[in-house]
């Protein structure tokens, strides 16, 4: 259950057919580790950031 409306529809012009994020090469070549490595945590962090920005724009 979400606290926002979800609308599923056709792709819009310019939408990507698929999005793939693979960080293994960066991990190996640069010894890089992401700050957030869990999808739920990533989405939660991004949503909180967007909410913060919306709050700033209302002031």
BELDA-V361150 format. One record per pair of residues at least 12 apart in sequence whose C-alpha atoms are under 10 Angstrom apart, sorted by the first residue. I is the first residue (numbers start at 1). GAP is how many residues later the second one is. D is the distance in Angstrom with one decimal. If there is no record, write none. Layout:
BEGIN
i->{I;I}
gap->{GAP;GAP}
d->{D;D}
END
This chain:
BEGIN
none
END
